[in-house]
Amino acid sequence: MAATYFWTINPLEAYPTASGESDVVFTAHWQLHATETVGETVYNAQSIGTQGVTYTSGSAFVPFEELTLELVQGWVENAMGTGSVDNMKASLATQIANQINPPVVTLQSPWLTPAPTGSI
């Protein structure tokens, strides 16, 4: 099964007024999550960051109260560029693959075995 991805975006930073509009968003704080279920186990990975977004005076403006996750996610993805988003998803998929099949494991040194039960 392949990983599924979803965004959470919160908070949003905004100018109280800019270009004749109110609450003009200029930065979105985001998390891109990936999940994959194998058998009964759910594996998770995430990437976090901020993305600047730009409102151009005279273009269509959506009032702050009418913003949706899908709309702001579109702004974030467009500002990042398709290649960056694809690279993040690939990185998250690799993180999950490494959880499923770890390329490195940490083992205790064999000479540090616990003392037998009942010994002093």
Helices and strands as residue ranges (DSSP letters): E 4-18, E 21-38, E 41-52, G 64-66, H 69-80, H 82-100, G 110-112
